[in-house]
Amino acid sequence: MELHAYTKTISDLFSVKKKYIVPRFQREYSWTKEEVSELWDDIISNVSINNEQNFIHEEYFIGSLVLVGDDQSLSLQIVDGQQRLTTLTILLSALCQRFKDIGRDLLAKGIYDNYISGKNDEGEEYFKLENESPKPFFQTAIQYIDKEKSMPSSEEEKTLFSAYNDIYTYTSRESLKEKFNFNELDDELYEKALKVVREQVVNYLKIIYITVAEENEAYTIFEILNARGKNLSFVDLIKNKVFKELDKKHPDDFAKTKWKELKKIIGSRDGVGNLETFIRHWWIARYAYVSKEKVYKSFEKNWSSNEIEAKNFLDDLVHDARLYVKLASPLVEDFKQMEEKDLYRSLLALKIFNVSQQRPFILSLFKVREKKLISLNEMKDIVSFLEKFHFFFNAVSSMRPSGIEGSYSKASRELFAAQDKNSAKKVIDNLKANLVTRLPDQNTFIEKFSKLRYIKDYTKDKKLIQYIFSYIESIKQTTSEFKPDSITLEHILSQSSGSENYIGSMGNLLPLGEELNGKCANKTLVNKMKIYKDSNFELTQEFAKKDIKDWGEKEIKDRTNSLAQYCYDCVWKIDK
């Protein structure tokens, strides 16, 4: 492999007629606020002012840039350095906008024409940094001299927009006044300060400019540079490996199309997590239980032994991603049949509990359901069991999850490998038996239950408490028609009375319809009891029939314990 290396400035890089392309195997733009801020501080800290009030520039190396091509190439692919180059383009674009803001359009155009945009021999304009992934947002909202006002949609676009807004703030009059210790910064001095930043960026930032001749060599360099995964996630390294294998781009770039589809599916719903979360869960459900730091090593092992075929790998990921978003962030329309509604409610509860350890196993459940190795009723039963387990274990008791994910991973792989109904049932039964041994005892549950709070400006437990009352109510209701999926909660002793330590506790709450809740407001308990009698909720009816003369801290604590005991004994009874 032949490498060519030079030292170049940003001006050397961008002022020539060349286009730098972010290739198909590269990761998305992902620099955080901290990384953007660090680069800005490095740039500005190498500018000082002497006694004569003249600016002094110091050279500063920002790392290497590895490209595919040679000095004669008009287009070069970025192998390493994409994040830095993108951030510098954003910085130059922010400077361009700042010059426009103060009416210095020629200075803005100078930056734009020299370092952001170019023209080919046909007179056609192009951007010197080209990235297809966030197109057209990056080009129109950030790179272009006359920026369009549009809102980012994908995660990458949001990250790019955040970086631009941060740098735009860093280049403000107030920010530069503080950085350079000026008492005042009038238009003339502000223009000078902006020019100083421009000069520092284009002429005093240095890079190690490395080129290789062949695209195939780029994948190898990419992997070598990130061999230990310090700069890239395991997802980026897996993507690089798969894209190298699937190098055919005509009539369609299969790998790029599938990866784009995968990202779109995972990003389509809130609460699913990112691509890294999904692929790790998918991996431990099929291959091995490993931490995210060791997923790529595990992948390489299977890849090297030819257990993974690139095309099937991508097809399976896309197919299972569609199942994964349904189990992680379920929608009513995912479960259209009436007999599927209980499954939907259990999956929604797991989302409310904010747990994810069970996802690999439920993904395998969906897979064996597709193979008809378990019935819908069997699937509903086990998912309902998991709902109850995680209510006890996570949602209320906040038990230590050590070993739980490993148990799920083992069961997921065994279930995925099941060949018949009996072996699938055995895996499910073994998992249930394992999880039952991890349930909290009665005293732990009741103690944790009593600490739940539903008070103004404290929303941590709100959805969980609504879920609890809704579930209790669904058990107490005698007809199947009534499904209290949406309830409001009434404070028996109003929030304006007494201490928040017990006002927001479970024992002081009742499920109530929105209209009746509004009528209660801050009325006395005697007047509230009359309104409670009009409620259709069983819990509220039970309370309204009681002869209550006093209602304070002791009564609230007693009812809280009673509700906790009811939940432990009746509602979430798990058959062992």
Stockholm file with secondary structure:
# STOCKHOLM 1.0

chainA/1-576         MELHAYTKTISDLFSVKKKYIVPRFQREYSWTKEEVSELWDDIISNVSINNEQNFIHEEYFIGSLVLVGDDQSLSLQIVDGQQRLTTLTILLSALCQRFKDIGRDLLAKGIYDNYISGKNDEGEEYFKLENESPKPFFQTAIQYIDKEKSMPSSEEEKTLFSAYNDIYTYTSRESLKEKFNFNELDDELYEKALKVVREQVVNYLKIIYITVAEENEAYTIFEILNARGKNLSFVDLIKNKVFKELDKKHPDDFAKTKWKELKKIIGSRDGVGNLETFIRHWWIARYAYVSKEKVYKSFEKNWSSNEIEAKNFLDDLVHDARLYVKLASPLVEDFKQMEEKDLYRSLLALKIFNVSQQRPFILSLFKVREKKLISLNEMKDIVSFLEKFHFFFNAVSSMRPSGIEGSYSKASRELFAAQDKNSAKKVIDNLKANLVTRLPDQNTFIEKFSKLRYIKDYTKDKKLIQYIFSYIESIKQTTSEFKPDSITLEHILSQSSGSENYIGSMGNLLPLGEELNGKCANKTLVNKMKIYKDSNFELTQEFAKKDIKDWGEKEIKDRTNSLAQYCYDCVWKIDK
#=GR chainA/1-576 SS CCEEEEEEEHHHHHSSSCEEECCTTSCCCCCCHHHHHHHHHHHHTTEEECTTSCEEECCEEEEEEEEESCTTCSEEEEEECHHHHHHHHHHHHHHHHHHHHTTCHHHHHHHIIIIIEEECTTSCEEESEECSTTTTHIIIIIISSSCCCCCCCSHHHHHHHHHHHHHHHHTSHHHHHHHTTCSCCCHHHHHHHHHHHHHIIIIIEEEEEEEESCHHHHHHHHHHHTTTSSSSCHHHHHHHHHHHHCCCCSSCCHHHHHHHHHHHHHTTSTTSCCHHHHHHHHHHHHTCCCCGGGHHHHHHHHHHTTCCCHHHHHHHHHHHHHHHHHHHSCCGGGCCSGGGHHHHHHHHHHHHTTCCTTHHHHHHHHHHHHTTSSCHHHHHHHHHHHHHHHIIIIIITCCCCTTHHHHHHHHHHHHHHCCSHHHHHHHHHHHHHHHHTTCCCHHHHHHHHTTCCCBTTBCTTHHHHHHHHHHHHHHHCSSSSCCCCSCEEEESSCTTSSCHHHHTSGGGEEEECHHHHHHHTTCCHHHHHHHHTTCCCHHHHHHHTSCCCCCSHHHHHHHHHHHHHHIIIIITCCCC
#=GC SS_cons         CCEEEEEEEHHHHHSSSCEEECCTTSCCCCCCHHHHHHHHHHHHTTEEECTTSCEEECCEEEEEEEEESCTTCSEEEEEECHHHHHHHHHHHHHHHHHHHHTTCHHHHHHHIIIIIEEECTTSCEEESEECSTTTTHIIIIIISSSCCCCCCCSHHHHHHHHHHHHHHHHTSHHHHHHHTTCSCCCHHHHHHHHHHHHHIIIIIEEEEEEEESCHHHHHHHHHHHTTTSSSSCHHHHHHHHHHHHCCCCSSCCHHHHHHHHHHHHHTTSTTSCCHHHHHHHHHHHHTCCCCGGGHHHHHHHHHHTTCCCHHHHHHHHHHHHHHHHHHHSCCGGGCCSGGGHHHHHHHHHHHHTTCCTTHHHHHHHHHHHHTTSSCHHHHHHHHHHHHHHHIIIIIITCCCCTTHHHHHHHHHHHHHHCCSHHHHHHHHHHHHHHHHTTCCCHHHHHHHHTTCCCBTTBCTTHHHHHHHHHHHHHHHCSSSSCCCCSCEEEESSCTTSSCHHHHTSGGGEEEECHHHHHHHTTCCHHHHHHHHTTCCCHHHHHHHTSCCCCCSHHHHHHHHHHHHHHIIIIITCCCC
//
